[in-house]
Amino acid sequence: MEEDPAEPFITEGEDVDLSGLGEGLARGVTVIADTVKTLSSSPGVYRMLNRKGDAVYVGKARSLKRRVTNYTQIAKLPRRLQRMVAETVAMEVVETHTEVEALLLESNLIKRLMPRYNVLLRDDKSFPYILLTADHAIPQITKHRGAHTREGDYFGPFASAGAVNRTITALERAFLLRSCSDGVFSVRTRPCLMYQIKRCSAPCVERISAPDYRDLVTQARKFLTGNSQEVQQQLAAKMEDAAGHLDFETAAVYRDRIRALSQIQAHQDINIEGVDNADVIAAHEEGGQICIQVFFFRAGRNYGNRAYFPSHDRSLTIEEVLGAFVAQFYDNKPVPRLVLLSHGLEEQALIAEALSMKAEAKVELTRPQRGAKRKLVENALHNAREALARRLAESSSQRKLLEQVAEIFGLDSTPERIEVYDNSHTQGGEPYGCMIVAGPEGFRKNAYRKFKIKDPETEAGDDYAMMREVLTRRFQRSLKEDPERSGGQWPDLVLLDGGQGQLAVGAEVLADLGLSDLPIAAIAKGPDRDAGRERIFLPGKPSFMLQPRDPALYFLQRLRDEAHRFAIGTHRAGRSKARLRSALDEVPGIGARRKKALLLHFGAARAVARAGLADLEAVEGISKTVARKIYDHFHRDG
């Protein structure tokens, strides 16, 4: 907030005279002083409110009276808090039994109210888990986010949807568990693609018995709870037994499963003594910004990491920001027994006590100085430095737009790759589907793709069928080429040009391919195709419109228009090519060499069509059999 020259701020050492202060600052001091008269020395939480009734600051105190009194001593306040006092027109206070309860309440209120003068933890989406269901005779393995209301075993949290997806893919290969929904499972009559690519044992059509499938579930549960050596030893014994009986096909299946488990371990195992369930939190400051990296370790495995960029005043120390971050971070998340830190925290003992109360078990906050644990912290610090450097180097405007897109579509994080799909045809003729790609660096034209509609069952002009074919071909290929989703070619958002119908088709395709976790949406043109009145469709939610002048809307319009431009251009190029196509292209058995010989001899395809059989036989390279085939093609009605 810029300073108001009519409201001079006081520097330390000056005499305070309320009559000489600006109106806002004098009013704020008066409001706070009046509130102090009613306060006790109990611990609690206080809120400072502006004219609109919005909280501009939330704080906690061991003694409310002593803490709030400090805000009336203007000369001792930093400029940030002087501004805050100037905005204050009212205060609200809640007393608590202990300072720990005050800290927990403060963290909850900060996250809910987002006061501008607090350190704010933004983009704090809930973390995904792996769920092995227990409410079905044939358990499902799936990604889960939100409350743990469904019966089953939850493993996590994972730092991102990508980390969960990669682990589930490897677990499917290792244990052949189904990931389809119960609804899809109940109506299957034949194995799906997941069975064909050896990522499911097809219990839906009884390619595996129920008891044998439950054995696979037990093995998966053991592996996820840290008993990986036992599972691998069992699989190795079965592989050797099958090989000993010369059943090499079965032995190869066990070999592939062991490889899948080894792949998980290569990326996730840490095997550091004393680090079983722990979080590693490291902060790095540069350019007035702070990046905080959080790594998750569960059952001795690395479940990924995520970078945070909390909003904070530049006058705050890194220890203050990190302390506020930790208190807010665990407000809605399970707390591990051990948290390794890169810096000491402000009020570290109090935060540890609050987290222990929340976890109902002793939680240790520690800053390791040496050894293997220190190396984990140093690795997190390195990642924090790298993430902050990337953020500072990126275009701030493009990043801000992508962050808004993430918020609009409920994405886990800022999208690095958005794919937009559109179709084009003329009354069903020369139909093409197209995909464009955008990310932090803008449009990635080398990643654009066009799809000539090939399915003979697709009726001319059927946009839904075209969209189904395009999405099926695109993601079937990716499943075969990069099933681990590690090549950077998988989208963070699939955006369709269209409405509810296109969205339904797209969601159905992804579900059939076992890709229901991919975020998908559709954007439809407004009434009379008015720009600025577009409607956005999301699965399972009511459609909505953005404000006409919302920068994110302009960005989405640019994405849609680029997809439309590319689709129209592709269709027109195909249509022009079709017009230039020679009639000889329709003659079976006529390749490029023979076509060239005929055109050189007769001068034009029309002359070839009118030629007699003897004339055709006279062309160099055209045998009597081929000449008869050409003649019959053009004279079939004669």
C-alpha positions in Angstrom: 0.0 0.0 0.0 1.4 3.4 -0.9 1.8 6.0 1.8 -0.7 8.8 2.1 1.2 12.1 2.4 -1.7 13.5 4.5 -0.9 10.8 7.2 2.7 11.2 8.3 4.2 8.1 9.8 6.2 8.4 13.0 9.8 7.2 13.4 11.2 5.9 16.6 12.4 8.5 19.0 9.8 11.2 18.1 7.3 12.4 20.7 3.8 11.2 20.0 1.1 13.7 19.7 -2.2 12.3 18.5 -3.5 15.7 17.5 -0.7 16.0 15.0 -1.2 12.6 13.4 -3.1 12.0 10.2 -6.8 11.3 10.6 -6.5 7.6 9.8 -3.6 6.9 12.1 -5.1 8.9 15.0 -8.4 7.0 14.6 -6.6 3.7 14.6 -4.7 4.4 17.8 -7.9 5.6 19.4 -9.7 2.4 18.4 -6.9 0.2 19.7 -6.6 2.2 23.0 -10.3 1.8 23.6 -10.0 -1.9 23.0 -7.1 -2.2 25.5 -9.3 -0.9 28.3 -11.5 -4.0 28.0 -8.7 -6.6 27.7 -7.4 -9.0 30.3 -4.0 -10.6 30.6 -5.3 -13.9 29.2 -3.9 -15.5 26.0 -6.0 -15.1 22.9 -6.3 -13.9 19.3 -7.1 -10.4 18.1 -8.3 -9.2 14.7 -7.9 -5.7 13.3 -10.7 -4.7 10.8 -10.9 -2.0 8.1 -13.9 0.0 7.0 -15.3 -2.9 5.0 -15.2 -5.2 8.0 -12.4 -7.2 6.5 -9.5 -8.4 8.7 -6.3 -6.7 7.8 -4.3 -8.5 10.5 -4.7 -11.4 12.9 -2.4 -11.9 15.8 -2.0 -14.0 18.9 -0.7 -13.1 22.3 0.3 -14.7 25.6 -1.2 -11.6 27.3 -3.7 -9.8 25.2 -3.6 -6.6 27.2 0.2 -6.3 27.0 0.5 -7.3 23.3 -2.3 -5.0 21.9 -1.0 -2.1 24.0 2.2 -2.2 21.8 0.1 -1.0 18.8 -0.6 2.3 20.5 3.1 3.1 20.8 3.4 4.3 17.2 7.0 5.4 17.3 8.1 1.9 18.1 6.2 0.3 15.2 7.8 -0.5 11.8 6.2 1.3 8.9 4.3 -1.8 7.9 2.4 -1.9 11.2 2.0 1.9 11.2 0.1 1.5 7.9 -2.0 -1.3 9.4 -3.0 0.8 12.4 -4.0 3.6 10.0 -6.5 1.2 8.3 -7.9 -0.1 11.6 -11.5 1.0 12.4 -12.5 -1.8 14.7 -11.1 -4.8 16.6 -12.4 -8.3 17.6 -10.8 -10.4 20.4 -11.1 -14.0 21.3 -9.7 -15.3 24.6 -8.2 -18.8 24.8 -7.2 -21.0 27.7 -3.5 -21.3 26.6 -1.1 -19.7 24.2 -0.9 -22.9 22.2 -4.7 -22.7 21.6 -4.2 -19.1 20.6 -1.5 -20.1 18.0 -3.7 -22.8 16.5 -6.7 -20.4 16.3 -4.5 -17.7 14.8 -3.2 -20.0 12.0 -6.7 -21.1 11.2 -8.0 -17.5 11.0 -5.1 -16.4 8.9 -5.7 -19.1 6.3 -9.4 -18.5 6.3 -9.4 -14.6 6.3 -6.1 -14.0 4.3 -5.4 -10.6 6.1 -3.1 -8.5 4.0 -0.5 -7.7 6.7 0.1 -11.3 7.8 2.4 -13.8 6.2 0.1 -15.6 3.8 0.5 -19.2 2.6 -1.2 -19.1 -0.8 -1.9 -22.0 -3.3 -2.3 -24.3 -0.3 -4.3 -27.1 -2.0 -4.9 -30.3 -0.1 -2.5 -33.0 -0.8 -3.4 -36.2 -2.7 -3.1 -39.7 -1.2 -3.1 -43.2 -2.6 -6.2 -45.1 -1.5 -6.6 -48.9 -1.4 -10.4 -49.2 -1.1 -12.0 -51.7 1.3 -15.7 -51.1 0.5 -15.7 -53.4 -2.6 -15.0 -57.2 -3.0 -12.4 -56.3 -5.6 -10.4 -53.4 -4.1 -9.4 -50.4 -6.3 -6.2 -48.4 -6.2 -6.8 -44.7 -6.8 -5.8 -41.2 -6.1 -7.7 -39.5 -3.3 -8.0 -35.9 -2.2 -10.0 -34.5 0.7 -11.6 -36.0 3.8 -10.8 -39.7 4.5 -14.4 -40.8 4.5 -14.2 -43.8 2.2 -13.3 -47.1 3.8 -9.8 -48.2 3.0 -6.1 -47.6 3.6 -4.7 -44.2 2.8 -1.0 -43.7 2.0 0.6 -40.2 1.8 0.5 -37.3 1.6 2.2 -36.9 -1.8 3.5 -33.5 -2.8 1.7 -33.4 -6.1 -0.8 -35.2 -8.3 2.2 -36.1 -10.6 4.0 -37.9 -7.7 0.8 -39.9 -7.0 0.3 -40.7 -10.7 3.8 -42.0 -11.2 3.6 -44.1 -8.1 0.2 -45.6 -9.0 1.4 -46.4 -12.5 4.4 -48.3 -11.1 2.1 -50.0 -8.5 -0.3 -51.1 -11.3 2.6 -52.7 -13.1 3.9 -54.3 -9.9 0.7 -55.6 -8.5 -1.8 -55.4 -11.5 -4.5 -53.7 -9.4 -7.5 -52.1 -11.0 -7.8 -48.3 -11.0 -11.2 -48.1 -12.7 -14.2 -46.8 -10.8 -16.7 -49.3 -9.4 -19.2 -48.1 -12.0 -16.9 -48.9 -14.9 -15.9 -52.1 -13.2 -19.5 -53.4 -13.0 -20.3 -53.0 -16.7 -17.1 -54.3 -18.3 -17.6 -57.2 -20.6 -14.0 -57.4 -21.9 -10.6 -56.3 -20.7 -9.8 -52.6 -21.2 -6.5 -51.1 -22.5 -4.9 -51.3 -19.0 -5.0 -55.1 -19.3 -3.5 -55.0 -22.7 -0.5 -52.9 -21.5 0.0 -55.2 -18.5 -1.1 -52.7 -15.8 -4.2 -54.6 -14.6 -5.1 -58.3 -14.0 -8.7 -57.7 -15.4 -10.6 -59.0 -12.4 -13.7 -57.3 -14.0 -13.9 -60.2 -16.5 -12.4 -62.8 -14.1 -9.0 -63.2 -15.8 -7.9 -63.6 -12.2 -9.7 -65.2 -9.3 -10.9 -63.1 -6.4 -8.6 -64.8 -3.8 -5.6 -64.3 -6.1 -6.5 -60.7 -6.6 -6.8 -60.2 -2.9 -3.3 -61.6 -2.5 -2.0 -58.9 -4.9 -3.8 -56.3 -2.7 -2.1 -57.7 0.4 1.3 -57.5 -1.3 0.7 -53.9 -2.4 -0.4 -52.9 1.2 2.8 -54.4 2.6 4.9 -52.6 0.1 3.3 -49.2 0.8 3.7 -49.7 4.6 7.4 -50.2 4.2 7.8 -54.0 4.0 9.2 -53.8 0.5 12.0 -56.3 1.1 9.5 -59.0 2.1 7.4 -58.5 -1.0 10.4 -58.5 -3.4 11.8 -61.7 -1.8 8.4 -63.4 -2.3 8.3 -62.3 -6.0 11.9 -63.4 -6.5 11.1 -66.8 -5.1 8.1 -67.2 -7.3 10.1 -66.1 -10.4 12.8 -68.7 -9.6 10.2 -71.4 -9.1 8.5 -70.6 -12.4 11.9 -70.6 -14.2 12.8 -73.9 -12.5 9.6 -75.5 -14.0 10.5 -74.0 -17.4 7.5 -71.7 -17.2 9.4 -68.8 -18.6 6.3 -66.8 -19.5 5.2 -66.7 -15.9 8.8 -66.0 -14.8 8.9 -63.0 -17.1 5.7 -61.6 -15.5 7.3 -61.8 -12.0 10.5 -60.2 -13.4 8.6 -57.3 -14.8 6.8 -56.8 -11.5 10.1 -56.8 -9.6 11.5 -54.2 -12.0 8.4 -52.0 -11.4 9.0 -52.2 -7.6 12.7 -51.4 -8.1 11.8 -48.4 -10.2 9.7 -47.0 -7.3 12.6 -47.7 -4.8 15.1 -46.0 -7.1 13.2 -42.8 -7.0 11.8 -42.9 -3.4 13.9 -44.9 -1.0 16.1 -42.9 1.4 17.1 -45.4 4.1 18.3 -42.8 6.6 18.2 -43.9 10.2 15.7 -41.9 12.2 13.9 -40.7 9.1 10.8 -42.8 8.6 7.9 -40.3 8.6 9.3 -36.8 8.4 8.9 -33.5 6.5 11.9 -31.5 5.5 11.2 -27.7 5.2 13.9 -25.3 3.9 13.7 -21.6 3.0 15.8 -19.4 0.7 15.6 -15.7 0.3 16.6 -13.6 -2.7 15.3 -10.4 -4.4 12.9 -9.7 -1.5 11.1 -13.0 -2.1 11.3 -16.3 -0.1 10.8 -19.8 -1.5 10.0 -22.6 0.9 10.5 -26.2 -0.2 8.7 -29.0 1.6 9.8 -32.6 1.1 7.6 -35.5 2.3 9.1 -38.8 3.5 6.7 -41.6 4.5 7.5 -45.2 5.4 11.1 -44.4 4.4 10.2 -43.1 1.0 10.3 -39.8 -0.7 6.7 -38.8 -1.6 7.8 -35.7 -3.5 8.3 -32.0 -2.8 6.5 -28.8 -3.4 7.6 -25.1 -3.6 5.8 -22.3 -1.8 6.1 -18.6 -2.2 4.4 -17.0 0.8 3.2 -13.4 0.6 5.1 -11.4 3.3 6.4 -8.0 4.1 10.1 -7.5 3.1 11.0 -6.3 6.5 10.3 -9.7 8.1 13.2 -12.0 8.7 13.4 -15.5 7.1 12.9 -17.0 10.5 9.7 -15.1 11.1 8.3 -16.0 7.7 9.3 -19.7 8.1 7.7 -19.8 11.6 4.4 -18.3 10.3 4.5 -20.8 7.3 5.0 -23.9 9.5 2.1 -22.8 11.8 -0.3 -22.3 8.9 1.0 -25.3 6.8 -0.1 -27.9 9.3 -3.5 -26.3 10.0 -5.3 -28.8 7.8 -2.7 -31.5 7.3 -1.4 -34.5 9.3 1.7 -33.7 11.2 4.7 -36.2 11.1 6.6 -37.0 14.2 9.7 -35.2 12.8 10.1 -31.9 11.0 13.6 -31.0 9.8 14.2 -27.3 9.3 16.8 -25.1 7.5 16.4 -22.3 10.1 15.3 -21.9 13.6 11.8 -20.6 14.0 10.4 -17.7 15.9 8.7 -19.3 19.0 9.9 -22.8 17.9 9.1 -24.4 21.2 5.5 -23.0 21.1 4.9 -24.2 17.6 6.2 -27.7 18.4 3.8 -27.8 21.4 0.9 -26.7 19.2 1.7 -29.3 16.5 2.1 -32.0 19.2 -1.4 -31.1 20.5 -2.8 -31.4 17.0 -1.1 -34.7 16.2 -1.8 -36.1 19.7 1.8 -37.2 19.8 5.1 -35.6 20.4 6.3 -33.7 17.4 10.0 -32.7 17.1 11.1 -29.6 15.2 14.8 -29.6 14.7 17.5 -27.9 12.7 20.2 -30.6 12.1 23.7 -29.4 11.9 25.5 -32.4 10.5 25.1 -35.9 9.2 22.5 -37.5 6.9 19.7 -35.4 8.1 21.6 -32.2 7.4 22.1 -33.5 3.8 18.4 -33.8 3.4 18.0 -30.2 4.5 20.8 -29.1 2.2 19.1 -30.8 -0.7 15.8 -29.0 0.1 17.7 -25.7 0.3 19.2 -26.4 -3.1 15.7 -27.0 -4.5 14.4 -23.8 -2.9 17.3 -21.8 -4.5 16.6 -23.3 -7.9 12.8 -22.8 -7.7 13.2 -19.1 -6.6 15.7 -18.5 -9.4 13.3 -19.9 -12.0 10.4 -17.8 -10.6 12.5 -14.6 -10.7 13.5 -15.4 -14.3 10.0 -16.1 -15.6 7.8 -13.4 -17.0 5.8 -12.2 -14.0 2.7 -11.4 -16.2 2.6 -14.8 -17.8 3.1 -16.5 -14.5 0.3 -14.5 -12.9 -2.1 -15.5 -15.6 -1.2 -19.1 -15.2 -1.7 -18.9 -11.5 -5.2 -17.4 -12.1 -5.9 -20.3 -14.5 -4.9 -22.7 -11.8 -7.3 -21.0 -9.4 -10.2 -21.0 -11.9 -9.9 -24.6 -12.8 -8.9 -25.9 -9.3 -5.5 -27.2 -10.4 -2.9 -28.6 -7.9 -0.3 -26.0 -9.0 0.5 -23.5 -11.7 0.2 -25.4 -15.1 3.3 -25.9 -17.1 1.5 -27.4 -20.1 -2.0 -26.5 -21.3 -3.5 -28.4 -24.2 -6.4 -26.9 -26.2 -8.4 -28.9 -28.7 -10.7 -27.8 -31.5 -12.2 -29.4 -34.7 -12.8 -28.0 -38.1 -14.6 -29.2 -41.3 -16.8 -27.9 -44.1 -20.2 -29.7 -44.0 -18.3 -32.8 -42.8 -15.7 -32.6 -45.6 -12.0 -32.8 -44.8 -12.4 -33.1 -41.0 -9.5 -32.3 -38.8 -8.9 -32.1 -35.1 -6.1 -30.0 -33.7 -4.2 -29.5 -30.5 -2.2 -26.5 -29.4 0.1 -26.2 -26.4 0.8 -23.3 -24.1 2.9 -22.8 -21.0 5.0 -20.3 -19.0 7.0 -19.5 -22.2 3.8 -18.8 -24.3 2.6 -20.9 -27.2 4.8 -23.9 -27.9 4.2 -24.2 -31.6 6.7 -27.1 -32.0 4.3 -29.2 -29.8 1.2 -28.5 -31.9 -0.5 -31.5 -33.5 -3.1 -32.1 -36.1 -5.3 -35.2 -36.5 -6.9 -36.2 -39.8 -10.2 -37.9 -38.9 -9.9 -41.5 -40.0 -12.6 -43.5 -38.3 -15.1 -44.5 -41.1 -17.9 -44.7 -38.5 -17.6 -41.0 -37.7 -20.5 -39.3 -39.4 -19.8 -36.2 -41.4 -20.0 -33.1 -39.1 -20.3 -35.1 -35.9 -18.2 -32.9 -33.6 -18.5 -35.2 -30.6 -17.3 -38.2 -32.5 -14.4 -36.2 -33.9 -13.4 -35.0 -30.4 -13.6 -38.6 -29.1 -11.3 -39.8 -31.9 -8.8 -37.0 -31.4 -8.5 -37.4 -27.6 -8.4 -41.2 -27.8 -5.6 -41.2 -30.4 -3.6 -38.5 -28.5 -3.7 -40.2 -25.1 -3.5 -43.8 -26.2 -0.2 -42.9 -27.9 1.1 -41.2 -24.7 0.1 -44.2 -22.6 2.3 -46.3 -24.8 5.2 -43.9 -25.3 5.4 -42.4 -21.8 3.2 -44.3 -19.3 5.3 -43.0 -16.4 4.4 -39.4 -17.4 8.0 -38.4 -16.9 8.7 -36.9 -20.4 7.0 -33.6 -19.9 4.5 -34.4 -22.6 1.5 -34.8 -20.4 -0.8 -31.8 -19.9 -1.7 -30.2 -16.6 -5.0 -29.0 -18.1 -7.0 -30.3 -21.1 -9.2 -27.5 -22.5 -11.8 -28.2 -25.1 -13.4 -25.7 -27.4 -17.1 -26.4 -26.8 -19.7 -26.8 -24.1 -21.2 -29.5 -21.9 -21.4 -32.0 -24.7 -17.7 -31.8 -25.6 -16.8 -31.9 -21.9 -18.8 -35.1 -21.4 -17.1 -36.8 -24.4 -13.7 -35.8 -23.2 -14.3 -37.0 -19.6 -15.6 -40.3 -21.0 -12.5 -40.8 -23.1 -10.2 -40.1 -20.2 -12.2 -42.4 -17.9 -12.0 -45.2 -20.5 -8.3 -44.9 -20.7 -7.8 -44.8 -16.9 -6.9 -41.1 -16.9 -9.7 -39.7 -14.9 -7.1 -37.7 -12.8 -6.2 -35.4 -15.8 -7.9 -32.0 -15.3 -10.3 -31.3 -18.2 -12.6 -28.4 -18.9 -14.5 -26.8 -21.8 -15.0 -23.2 -22.9 -18.0 -22.2 -25.0 -18.5 -19.0 -27.0 -21.1 -16.6 -25.6 -24.6 -15.9 -27.1 -24.2 -14.8 -30.7 -20.6 -15.8 -30.4 -19.9 -12.7 -28.3 -16.3 -12.5 -27.0 -16.3 -11.7 -23.3 -19.4 -13.8 -22.6 -17.8 -17.2 -22.7 -19.0 -19.9 -20.4 -16.7 -22.4 -18.7 -17.7 -26.0 -18.0 -16.0 -28.2 -15.4 -16.9 -31.9 -14.6 -19.5 -32.2 -11.9 -19.9 -28.4 -11.4 -22.3 -25.8 -12.6 -21.0 -23.8 -15.6 -19.9 -20.2 -14.9 -18.7 -17.0 -16.6 -15.7 -14.8 -15.7 -16.0 -11.0 -15.4 -15.8 -9.5 -18.9 -12.6 -7.6 -18.2 -10.9 -10.3 -16.2 -7.3 -10.7 -17.5 -7.6 -14.5 -17.1 -10.6 -14.4 -19.5 -8.5 -12.6 -22.2 -5.8 -15.3 -21.7 -8.4 -18.1 -22.2 -9.8 -16.4 -25.2 -6.3 -16.2 -26.7 -5.8 -19.9 -26.1 -9.2 -20.8 -27.7 -8.6 -18.4 -30.6 -5.2 -19.9 -31.3 -6.7 -23.4 -31.3 -9.4 -22.2 -33.7 -6.9 -20.5 -36.0 -4.7 -23.6 -36.1 -7.7 -25.9 -36.8 -9.1 -23.6 -39.5 -5.7 -23.3 -41.1 -5.2 -27.1 -41.0 -8.6 -27.7 -42.5 -8.1 -25.2 -45.3 -4.7 -26.7 -46.2 -6.3 -30.1 -46.3 -9.1 -28.9 -48.4 -6.7 -27.2 -50.9 -4.7 -30.4 -51.1 -7.8 -32.4 -51.8 -8.7 -30.1 -54.6 -5.3 -30.5 -56.2 -5.4 -34.3 -55.7 -5.3 -36.1 -59.0 -8.0 -38.5 -60.0 -5.2 -41.0 -60.4 -4.9 -41.1 -56.6 -8.1 -43.0 -56.4 -6.9 -45.8 -58.7 -5.7 -48.7 -56.6 -2.2 -49.9 -57.2 -1.0 -46.6 -58.8 2.0 -45.2 -56.9 4.0 -42.1 -57.3 6.3 -43.5 -60.0 3.5 -44.8 -62.3 1.4 -41.7 -61.7 4.3 -39.5 -62.9 4.8 -41.7 -66.0 1.1 -41.4 -66.9 1.0 -37.7 -66.5 4.2 -37.2 -68.5 2.7 -39.3 -71.3 -0.8 -37.9 -71.4 -0.3 -34.4 -69.9 -3.3 -34.5 -67.5 -5.3 -36.9 -65.4 -8.4 -36.1 -67.5 -6.6 -37.4 -70.6 -5.6 -40.6 -68.8 -9.3 -41.1 -68.0 -10.2 -40.8 -71.7 -7.4 -43.0 -73.0 -8.0 -46.4 -74.6 -6.6 -49.6 -73.3 -3.9 -49.8 -76.0 -2.8 -46.3 -75.3 -2.4 -47.1 -71.6 -0.3 -50.2 -72.4 2.0 -48.0 -74.5 3.1 -46.0 -71.4 6.6 -47.0 -70.1 6.3 -48.9 -66.8 2.6 -49.7 -67.3 2.0 -53.4 -67.7 -1.1 -54.9 -69.4 -2.5 -55.9 -66.0 -2.1 -52.3 -64.6 -3.4 -50.8 -67.8 -6.5 -52.9 -67.6 -7.0 -51.9 -63.9 -6.7 -48.2 -64.9 -9.1 -48.6 -67.8 -11.7 -50.5 -65.8 -11.5 -47.8 -63.0 -12.5 -45.0 -65.4 -14.9 -47.1 -67.5 -16.7 -49.1 -64.8 -20.1 -47.8 -65.9 -19.5 -48.6 -69.5 
